[in-house]
Amino acid sequence: MSRGLADTTAPSRTGRGAVLVAAATVAAVDLTAKAISEARLADSTVDFGLLQLRLGYNSGVAFSMADNLPAGVIVAVTAAICVAFAVYAWFRAPRAGRIERVASGAVIGGAVANVIDRARDGVVTDYLHTGWWPTFNLADTFLVVGCITIALAQARPQPTLAGDEPSAAHPSPTDAGDP
């Protein structure tokens, strides 16, 4: 294998590895928090002022929408969306910045954690309550923050390289009328 080939494949593996590590970490943290919440909050609430730890279950998707659908349908659809996003993140990772890779991992990890939780008993365990917002969990937080971060990263103008200027062989549309 030539050195040039090694140089082009290493960043791909590194970028993809960062997405996988972030996803696994997020899923593990959320599933652990859900297990602790179910064990410790079954008959109690912990009040931190603006935030309370209160056990709840969501049989629907975001904001309890579609809570009348069978759990298997919700699991299948959310798993399919998760797989589609994971494929996108896999191909995007080599060109993405570090923050976007971690954000992609957060989205994947949050989605996987919620799918695993729902697959067990048909509901997602929620434990973070504000009083003015529906009860949610860390996976939901990782999903939302990850999606916002990716959207901001995509909306940011990309820097141009000096070599990106139009050449004589490929004139820009504005150069076409110049003598």
MDAnalysis code that builds the backbone (N, CA, C; Angstrom):
import MDAnalysis as mda
import numpy as np

u = mda.Universe.empty(537, n_residues=179, atom_resindex=np.repeat(np.arange(179), 3), trajectory=True)
u.add_TopologyAttr("name", ["N", "CA", "C"] * 179)
u.add_TopologyAttr("resid", np.arange(1, 180))
u.add_TopologyAttr("resname", ["MET", "SER", "ARG", "GLY", "LEU", "ALA", "ASP", "THR", "THR", "ALA", "PRO", "SER", "ARG", "THR", "GLY", "ARG", "GLY", "ALA", "VAL", "LEU", "VAL", "ALA", "ALA", "ALA", "THR", "VAL", "ALA", "ALA", "VAL", "ASP", "LEU", "THR", "ALA", "LYS", "ALA", "ILE", "SER", "GLU", "ALA", "ARG", "LEU", "ALA", "ASP", "SER", "THR", "VAL", "ASP", "PHE", "GLY", "LEU", "LEU", "GLN", "LEU", "ARG", "LEU", "GLY", "TYR", "ASN", "SER", "GLY", "VAL", "ALA", "PHE", "SER", "MET", "ALA", "ASP", "ASN", "LEU", "PRO", "ALA", "GLY", "VAL", "ILE", "VAL", "ALA", "VAL", "THR", "ALA", "ALA", "ILE", "CYS", "VAL", "ALA", "PHE", "ALA", "VAL", "TYR", "ALA", "TRP", "PHE", "ARG", "ALA", "PRO", "ARG", "ALA", "GLY", "ARG", "ILE", "GLU", "ARG", "VAL", "ALA", "SER", "GLY", "ALA", "VAL", "ILE", "GLY", "GLY", "ALA", "VAL", "ALA", "ASN", "VAL", "ILE", "ASP", "ARG", "ALA", "ARG", "ASP", "GLY", "VAL", "VAL", "THR", "ASP", "TYR", "LEU", "HIS", "THR", "GLY", "TRP", "TRP", "PRO", "THR", "PHE", "ASN", "LEU", "ALA", "ASP", "THR", "PHE", "LEU", "VAL", "VAL", "GLY", "CYS", "ILE", "THR", "ILE", "ALA", "LEU", "ALA", "GLN", "ALA", "ARG", "PRO", "GLN", "PRO", "THR", "LEU", "ALA", "GLY", "ASP", "GLU", "PRO", "SER", "ALA", "ALA", "HIS", "PRO", "SER", "PRO", "THR", "ASP", "ALA", "GLY", "ASP", "PRO"])
u.atoms.positions = np.array([
    [0.844, -1.161, 0.000],
    [0.000, 0.000, 0.000],
    [0.893, 1.229, 0.000],
    [0.566, 2.195, -0.840],
    [1.387, 3.397, -0.913],
    [1.060, 4.345, 0.234],
    [1.988, 5.200, 0.531],
    [1.796, 6.167, 1.617],
    [0.638, 7.099, 1.316],
    [0.470, 7.503, 0.089],
    [-0.618, 8.400, -0.303],
    [-1.973, 7.795, -0.002],
    [-2.144, 6.502, -0.265],
    [-3.405, 5.834, 0.002],
    [-3.671, 5.776, 1.500],
    [-2.643, 5.518, 2.283],
    [-2.807, 5.470, 3.740],
    [-3.236, 6.831, 4.263],
    [-2.686, 7.899, 3.686],
    [-3.038, 9.241, 4.140],
    [-4.493, 9.579, 3.849],
    [-5.054, 9.062, 2.763],
    [-6.435, 9.399, 2.427],
    [-7.439, 8.537, 3.171],
    [-7.064, 7.340, 3.594],
    [-8.028, 6.485, 4.284],
    [-8.033, 6.703, 5.782],
    [-6.935, 7.137, 6.370],
    [-6.881, 7.322, 7.820],
    [-7.890, 8.354, 8.320],
    [-8.021, 9.533, 7.672],
    [-9.020, 10.481, 8.172],
    [-10.439, 9.917, 8.113],
    [-10.752, 9.101, 7.108],
    [-12.075, 8.502, 7.013],
    [-12.356, 7.612, 8.207],
    [-11.394, 6.760, 8.526],
    [-11.587, 5.873, 9.673],
    [-11.674, 6.668, 10.968],
    [-10.834, 7.665, 11.106],
    [-10.849, 8.475, 12.315],
    [-12.178, 9.204, 12.456],
    [-12.653, 9.817, 11.412],
    [-13.925, 10.537, 11.461],
    [-15.083, 9.614, 11.769],
    [-15.104, 8.487, 11.137],
    [-16.182, 7.526, 11.370],
    [-16.081, 6.938, 12.768],
    [-14.871, 6.735, 13.227],
    [-14.683, 6.223, 14.585],
    [-15.208, 7.197, 15.626],
    [-15.004, 8.486, 15.385],
    [-15.509, 9.503, 16.320],
    [-17.025, 9.467, 16.391],
    [-17.683, 9.278, 15.253],
    [-19.147, 9.180, 15.232],
    [-19.586, 7.951, 16.022],
    [-18.930, 6.814, 15.793],
    [-19.308, 5.583, 16.493],
    [-19.076, 5.676, 17.997],
    [-17.942, 6.246, 18.399],
    [-17.647, 6.389, 19.833],
    [-18.668, 7.316, 20.487],
    [-18.969, 8.434, 19.839],
    [-19.958, 9.362, 20.394],
    [-21.327, 8.689, 20.505],
    [-21.730, 7.950, 19.476],
    [-23.038, 7.278, 19.502],
    [-23.105, 6.241, 20.614],
    [-22.074, 5.431, 20.752],
    [-22.060, 4.407, 21.799],
    [-22.068, 5.032, 23.191],
    [-21.328, 6.114, 23.364],
    [-21.272, 6.791, 24.663],
    [-22.629, 7.384, 25.020],
    [-23.245, 8.082, 24.075],
    [-24.554, 8.688, 24.317],
    [-25.591, 7.616, 24.651],
    [-25.624, 6.547, 23.883],
    [-26.593, 5.476, 24.140],
    [-26.371, 4.859, 25.520],
    [-25.128, 4.602, 25.872],
    [-24.826, 4.002, 27.182],
    [-25.213, 4.931, 28.326],
    [-24.901, 6.216, 28.200],
    [-25.249, 7.178, 29.255],
    [-26.761, 7.253, 29.422],
    [-27.485, 7.346, 28.303],
    [-28.938, 7.460, 28.398],
    [-29.579, 6.197, 28.951],
    [-29.178, 5.041, 28.467],
    [-29.781, 3.794, 28.960],
    [-29.477, 3.581, 30.443],
    [-28.301, 3.993, 30.884],
    [-27.957, 3.915, 32.311],
    [-28.841, 4.863, 33.116],
    [-29.006, 6.093, 32.628],
    [-29.851, 7.068, 33.325],
    [-31.303, 6.590, 33.395],
    [-31.785, 5.957, 32.343],
    [-33.160, 5.424, 32.356],
    [-33.298, 4.310, 33.392],
    [-32.327, 3.423, 33.459],
    [-32.375, 2.329, 34.436],
    [-32.343, 2.870, 35.863],
    [-31.483, 3.833, 36.122],
    [-31.407, 4.431, 37.454],
    [-32.721, 5.149, 37.782],
    [-33.268, 5.866, 36.820],
    [-34.531, 6.572, 37.040],
    [-35.661, 5.613, 37.375],
    [-35.741, 4.511, 36.662],
    [-36.799, 3.529, 36.954],
    [-36.619, 2.914, 38.335],
    [-35.385, 2.707, 38.749],
    [-35.133, 2.104, 40.055],
    [-35.341, 3.097, 41.200],
    [-34.985, 4.357, 40.991],
    [-34.987, 5.321, 42.096],
    [-36.166, 6.291, 42.112],
    [-36.846, 6.469, 40.988],
    [-37.909, 7.472, 40.926],
    [-39.308, 6.873, 40.839],
    [-39.441, 5.579, 41.069],
    [-40.745, 4.923, 40.926],
    [-41.813, 5.591, 41.790],
    [-41.488, 5.961, 43.014],
    [-42.473, 6.543, 43.926],
    [-42.072, 7.917, 44.428],
    [-41.179, 8.598, 43.740],
    [-40.717, 9.890, 44.244],
    [-40.362, 10.831, 43.105],
    [-40.209, 12.086, 43.467],
    [-39.769, 13.128, 42.552],
    [-38.654, 13.898, 43.244],
    [-37.639, 14.263, 42.490],
    [-36.553, 15.076, 43.028],
    [-36.673, 16.453, 42.392],
    [-36.747, 17.490, 43.233],
    [-36.963, 18.849, 42.754],
    [-35.669, 19.647, 42.827],
    [-35.209, 20.134, 41.653],
    [-34.024, 20.988, 41.574],
    [-34.404, 22.422, 41.209],
    [-35.638, 22.799, 41.415],
    [-36.097, 24.136, 41.048],
    [-36.684, 24.135, 39.651],
    [-35.908, 24.575, 38.662],
    [-36.396, 24.609, 37.282],
    [-36.537, 23.221, 36.670],
    [-35.853, 22.256, 37.220],
    [-35.860, 20.897, 36.694],
    [-36.196, 19.910, 37.800],
    [-37.103, 19.013, 37.503],
    [-37.434, 17.938, 38.433],
    [-37.125, 16.599, 37.766],
    [-36.730, 15.656, 38.596],
    [-36.587, 14.277, 38.131],
    [-37.893, 13.593, 38.485],
    [-38.639, 13.215, 37.464],
    [-39.959, 12.615, 37.641],
    [-40.120, 11.519, 36.594],
    [-40.419, 10.318, 37.042],
    [-40.540, 9.178, 36.136],
    [-41.818, 9.280, 35.312],
    [-41.678, 9.083, 34.019],
    [-42.814, 9.077, 33.107],
    [-42.524, 8.148, 31.948],
    [-43.581, 7.790, 31.243],
    [-43.434, 6.890, 30.096],
    [-44.185, 7.471, 28.907],
    [-43.589, 7.367, 27.731],
    [-44.168, 7.909, 26.513],
    [-44.390, 6.768, 25.525],
    [-45.659, 6.502, 25.219],
    [-45.957, 5.427, 24.268],
    [-45.955, 5.935, 22.830],
    [-45.888, 7.254, 22.642],
    [-45.842, 7.831, 21.306],
    [-44.432, 8.258, 20.942],
    [-44.367, 9.134, 19.963],
    [-43.075, 9.700, 19.582],
    [-42.998, 11.087, 20.196],
    [-42.316, 12.033, 19.591],
    [-42.148, 13.369, 20.161],
    [-43.486, 13.962, 20.584],
    [-43.517, 14.489, 21.798],
    [-44.701, 15.116, 22.371],
    [-45.901, 14.160, 22.416],
    [-45.638, 12.877, 22.535],
    [-46.648, 11.811, 22.617],
    [-47.493, 11.679, 21.360],
    [-47.048, 12.214, 20.244],
    [-47.785, 12.048, 18.994],
    [-47.756, 10.576, 18.598],
    [-48.798, 10.148, 17.947],
    [-48.934, 8.778, 17.437],
    [-48.914, 7.742, 18.554],
    [-49.372, 8.123, 19.751],
    [-49.363, 7.171, 20.869],
    [-50.388, 6.055, 20.708],
    [-51.257, 6.156, 19.697],
    [-52.219, 5.094, 19.441],
    [-51.703, 4.038, 18.456],
    [-50.536, 4.251, 17.884],
    [-49.939, 3.272, 16.974],
    [-49.339, 2.113, 17.772],
    [-49.330, 0.928, 17.188],
    [-48.670, -0.201, 17.874],
    [-47.178, 0.084, 18.064],
    [-46.645, -0.355, 19.187],
    [-45.234, -0.122, 19.505],
    [-44.317, -0.667, 18.413],
    [-44.657, -1.796, 17.828],
    [-43.832, -2.380, 16.771],
    [-43.695, -1.472, 15.565],
    [-44.758, -0.759, 15.232],
    [-44.714, 0.169, 14.104],
    [-43.777, 1.336, 14.439],
    [-43.911, 1.867, 15.646],
    [-43.057, 2.989, 16.052],
    [-41.601, 2.551, 16.100],
    [-41.336, 1.364, 16.639],
    [-39.958, 0.854, 16.692],
    [-39.405, 0.692, 15.280],
    [-40.185, 0.113, 14.381],
    [-39.711, -0.114, 13.013],
    [-39.425, 1.200, 12.286],
    [-40.329, 2.163, 12.406],
    [-40.141, 3.433, 11.711],
    [-38.957, 4.205, 12.298],
    [-38.873, 4.287, 13.614],
    [-37.760, 5.029, 14.213],
    [-36.426, 4.323, 13.975],
    [-36.425, 3.007, 13.956],
    [-35.191, 2.274, 13.651],
    [-34.764, 2.532, 12.207],
    [-35.721, 2.571, 11.290],
    [-35.395, 2.846, 9.884],
    [-34.819, 4.252, 9.720],
    [-35.406, 5.226, 10.416],
    [-34.895, 6.596, 10.356],
    [-33.487, 6.645, 10.949],
    [-33.277, 5.931, 12.034],
    [-31.964, 5.881, 12.678],
    [-30.921, 5.279, 11.730],
    [-31.267, 4.208, 11.063],
    [-30.342, 3.575, 10.120],
    [-30.042, 4.519, 8.953],
    [-31.073, 5.200, 8.444],
    [-30.854, 6.143, 7.339],
    [-29.919, 7.266, 7.761],
    [-30.100, 7.794, 8.958],
    [-29.213, 8.861, 9.424],
    [-27.803, 8.317, 9.662],
    [-27.688, 7.098, 10.165],
    [-26.370, 6.499, 10.394],
    [-25.620, 6.332, 9.069],
    [-26.319, 5.952, 8.024],
    [-25.694, 5.830, 6.699],
    [-25.226, 7.206, 6.221],
    [-26.079, 8.208, 6.394],
    [-25.690, 9.581, 6.029],
    [-24.433, 9.982, 6.800],
    [-24.434, 9.768, 8.108],
    [-23.293, 10.165, 8.949],
    [-22.031, 9.413, 8.549],
    [-22.161, 8.155, 8.166],
    [-21.016, 7.337, 7.750],
    [-20.327, 7.957, 6.533],
    [-21.137, 8.365, 5.553],
    [-20.568, 8.944, 4.341],
    [-20.144, 10.407, 4.534],
    [-20.768, 11.098, 5.440],
    [-20.455, 12.508, 5.688],
    [-19.221, 12.672, 6.586],
    [-18.975, 11.727, 7.470],
    [-17.925, 11.852, 8.491],
    [-16.554, 12.254, 7.959],
    [-16.057, 11.693, 6.858],
    [-14.710, 12.088, 6.396],
    [-14.599, 13.569, 6.030],
    [-15.713, 14.196, 5.644],
    [-15.689, 15.612, 5.266],
    [-16.184, 16.524, 6.379],
    [-16.736, 15.949, 7.433],
    [-17.309, 16.746, 8.520],
    [-16.231, 17.179, 9.504],
    [-16.495, 18.267, 10.167],
    [-15.601, 18.722, 11.226],
    [-15.838, 17.904, 12.493],
    [-14.974, 18.071, 13.458],
    [-15.041, 17.310, 14.708],
    [-16.388, 17.526, 15.416],
    [-16.845, 18.759, 15.486],
    [-18.102, 19.048, 16.181],
    [-19.276, 18.375, 15.471],
    [-19.283, 18.409, 14.159],
    [-20.361, 17.771, 13.406],
    [-20.336, 16.251, 13.584],
    [-19.146, 15.670, 13.675],
    [-19.047, 14.222, 13.904],
    [-19.626, 13.849, 15.263],
    [-19.269, 14.616, 16.291],
    [-19.799, 14.339, 17.637],
    [-21.308, 14.555, 17.653],
    [-21.784, 15.599, 16.994],
    [-23.226, 15.859, 16.924],
    [-23.949, 14.710, 16.212],
    [-23.356, 14.187, 15.152],
    [-23.948, 13.045, 14.453],
    [-24.017, 11.830, 15.380],
    [-22.959, 11.605, 16.133],
    [-22.961, 10.523, 17.109],
    [-24.021, 10.720, 18.176],
    [-24.230, 11.980, 18.593],
    [-25.259, 12.270, 19.593],
    [-26.653, 11.944, 19.056],
    [-26.905, 12.291, 17.808],
    [-28.200, 11.993, 17.198],
    [-28.400, 10.484, 17.090],
    [-27.401, 9.794, 16.580],
    [-27.507, 8.340, 16.420],
    [-27.642, 7.662, 17.782],
    [-26.806, 8.025, 18.736],
    [-26.859, 7.424, 20.065],
    [-28.181, 7.667, 20.762],
    [-28.699, 8.888, 20.670],
    [-29.994, 9.192, 21.269],
    [-31.115, 8.389, 20.634],
    [-31.091, 8.297, 19.313],
    [-32.126, 7.529, 18.618],
    [-32.030, 6.045, 18.950],
    [-30.830, 5.507, 18.953],
    [-30.642, 4.088, 19.279],
    [-31.094, 3.791, 20.707],
    [-30.758, 4.672, 21.652],
    [-31.168, 4.459, 23.042],
    [-32.683, 4.440, 23.172],
    [-33.362, 5.362, 22.485],
    [-34.823, 5.372, 22.555],
    [-35.436, 4.152, 21.866],
    [-34.850, 3.706, 20.764],
    [-35.350, 2.508, 20.087],
    [-35.174, 1.282, 20.990],
    [-34.015, 1.145, 21.608],
    [-33.765, 0.011, 22.512],
    [-34.744, 0.051, 23.681],
    [-34.920, 1.233, 24.271],
    [-35.838, 1.371, 25.406],
    [-37.260, 1.008, 25.000],
    [-37.733, 1.503, 23.859],
    [-39.096, 1.225, 23.406],
    [-39.270, -0.249, 23.027],
    [-38.241, -0.857, 22.470],
    [-38.343, -2.259, 22.038],
    [-38.577, -3.195, 23.226],
    [-38.120, -2.796, 24.410],
    [-38.286, -3.652, 25.597],
    [-39.742, -3.781, 26.033],
    [-40.476, -2.660, 26.109],
    [-41.832, -2.726, 26.653],
    [-42.839, -1.814, 25.950],
    [-42.457, -1.251, 24.806],
    [-43.384, -0.444, 24.027],
    [-43.450, 1.024, 24.397],
    [-42.692, 1.446, 25.398],
    [-42.679, 2.853, 25.807],
    [-41.245, 3.334, 26.004],
    [-41.085, 4.649, 25.963],
    [-39.792, 5.255, 26.247],
    [-39.855, 5.841, 27.646],
    [-38.831, 5.596, 28.433],
    [-38.744, 6.098, 29.796],
    [-38.275, 7.543, 29.777],
    [-39.062, 8.423, 30.380],
    [-38.704, 9.827, 30.505],
    [-38.518, 10.153, 31.979],
    [-37.668, 11.132, 32.282],
    [-37.380, 11.423, 33.686],
    [-36.999, 12.872, 33.949],
    [-36.889, 13.709, 32.938],
    [-36.562, 15.119, 33.116],
    [-37.832, 15.942, 32.895],
    [-38.228, 16.707, 33.909],
    [-39.487, 17.442, 33.853],
    [-39.250, 18.897, 34.236],
    [-39.800, 19.819, 33.450],
    [-39.621, 21.238, 33.728],
    [-40.889, 21.907, 34.246],
    [-42.025, 21.305, 34.021],
    [-43.287, 21.924, 34.401],
    [-43.915, 22.690, 33.255],
    [-43.117, 23.220, 32.345],
    [-43.636, 23.965, 31.204],
    [-43.361, 23.255, 29.877],
    [-42.715, 22.112, 29.934],
    [-42.370, 21.335, 28.730],
    [-42.678, 19.881, 29.035],
    [-43.084, 19.107, 28.049],
    [-43.333, 17.683, 28.323],
    [-42.093, 16.992, 28.903],
    [-42.310, 15.992, 29.723],
    [-41.216, 15.233, 30.325],
    [-40.401, 14.575, 29.210],
    [-39.091, 14.549, 29.369],
    [-38.194, 14.041, 28.332],
    [-37.032, 13.305, 28.989],
    [-36.052, 12.883, 28.188],
    [-34.892, 12.158, 28.707],
    [-33.620, 12.677, 28.045],
    [-32.485, 12.158, 28.467],
    [-31.211, 12.604, 27.889],
    [-31.111, 12.289, 26.403],
    [-31.653, 11.157, 25.980],
    [-31.601, 10.802, 24.551],
    [-32.294, 11.873, 23.723],
    [-33.451, 12.353, 24.199],
    [-34.161, 13.419, 23.491],
    [-33.300, 14.679, 23.417],
    [-32.632, 14.993, 24.514],
    [-31.772, 16.171, 24.561],
    [-30.617, 16.029, 23.570],
    [-29.973, 14.867, 23.560],
    [-28.877, 14.633, 22.617],
    [-29.362, 14.723, 21.172],
    [-30.544, 14.180, 20.895],
    [-31.102, 14.242, 19.543],
    [-31.317, 15.691, 19.095],
    [-31.967, 16.479, 19.927],
    [-32.285, 17.862, 19.564],
    [-31.019, 18.702, 19.433],
    [-30.147, 18.634, 20.423],
    [-28.911, 19.424, 20.372],
    [-28.048, 18.976, 19.193],
    [-27.978, 17.677, 18.938],
    [-27.207, 17.173, 17.798],
    [-27.757, 17.666, 16.474],
    [-29.076, 17.619, 16.301],
    [-29.684, 18.090, 15.047],
    [-29.464, 19.585, 14.844],
    [-29.619, 20.365, 15.904],
    [-29.390, 21.808, 15.796],
    [-27.927, 22.083, 15.440],
    [-27.015, 21.376, 16.065],
    [-25.586, 21.563, 15.794],
    [-25.250, 21.220, 14.346],
    [-25.805, 20.118, 13.848],
    [-25.562, 19.731, 12.451],
    [-26.139, 20.773, 11.502],
    [-27.348, 21.246, 11.785],
    [-27.966, 22.263, 10.931],
    [-27.117, 23.535, 10.898],
    [-26.622, 23.962, 12.059],
    [-25.767, 25.153, 12.103],
    [-24.459, 24.925, 11.356],
    [-23.899, 23.727, 11.491],
    [-22.647, 23.414, 10.780],
    [-22.866, 23.419, 9.268],
    [-24.005, 22.921, 8.826],
    [-24.298, 22.889, 7.389],
    [-24.603, 24.282, 6.851],
    [-25.189, 25.141, 7.684],
    [-25.560, 26.486, 7.244],
    [-24.370, 27.436, 7.203],
    [-23.330, 27.094, 7.920],
    [-22.138, 27.941, 7.981],
    [-21.434, 27.932, 6.624],
    [-21.029, 29.109, 6.140],
    [-20.305, 29.131, 4.860],
    [-18.983, 28.376, 4.984],
    [-18.678, 27.593, 3.988],
    [-17.449, 26.812, 3.983],
    [-16.306, 27.664, 3.468],
    [-15.135, 27.569, 4.088],
    [-13.988, 28.342, 3.600],
    [-13.565, 27.850, 2.212],
    [-13.114, 28.757, 1.398],
    [-12.642, 28.374, 0.069],
    [-11.130, 28.324, 0.081],
    [-10.605, 27.419, -0.683],
    [-9.164, 27.272, -0.802],
    [-8.669, 28.099, -1.976],
    [-7.413, 28.492, -1.935],
    [-6.839, 29.288, -3.014],
    [-6.932, 28.547, -4.346],
    [-6.856, 27.236, -4.325],
    [-6.916, 26.437, -5.546],
    [-8.321, 26.265, -6.089],
    [-9.335, 26.818, -5.404],
    [-10.716, 26.667, -5.847],
    [-11.130, 27.730, -6.856],
    [-10.231, 28.621, -7.250],
    [-10.565, 29.679, -8.183],
    [-10.794, 29.062, -9.562],
    [-11.701, 29.657, -10.348],
    [-11.934, 29.119, -11.691],
    [-10.663, 29.197, -12.532],
    [-10.426, 28.198, -13.309],
    [-9.243, 28.180, -14.169],
    [-9.649, 28.524, -15.597],
    [-8.645, 28.703, -16.452],
    [-8.920, 29.011, -17.857],
    [-9.660, 27.866, -18.526],
    [-9.390, 26.644, -18.068],
    [-10.066, 25.486, -18.672],
    [-11.537, 25.424, -18.268],
    [-11.886, 26.002, -17.103],
    [-13.253, 25.993, -16.604],
    [-13.643, 27.398, -16.173],
    [-13.936, 28.284, -17.125],
    [-14.255, 29.653, -16.742],
    [-15.587, 29.719, -15.985],
    [-15.692, 30.696, -15.113],
    [-16.943, 30.871, -14.389],
    [-17.953, 31.504, -15.322],
    [-19.246, 31.434, -15.007],
    [-20.262, 32.025, -15.896],
    [-20.049, 33.516, -16.088],
    [-19.501, 34.213, -15.114],
    [-19.279, 35.654, -15.273],
    [-18.121, 35.943, -16.213],
    [-17.195, 34.990, -16.388],
    [-16.056, 35.173, -17.283],
    [-16.412, 34.918, -18.747],
    [-17.559, 34.309, -19.006],
    [-17.909, 33.899, -20.363],
    [-18.034, 35.097, -21.315],
    [-18.499, 36.242, -20.816],
    [-18.671, 37.385, -21.700],
    [-17.426, 38.251, -21.802],
    [-16.391, 38.003, -21.044],
    [-15.179, 38.830, -21.087],
    [-14.340, 38.443, -22.311],
    [-13.711, 39.469, -22.994],
    [-12.896, 39.157, -24.173],
    [-11.606, 38.486, -23.838],
])
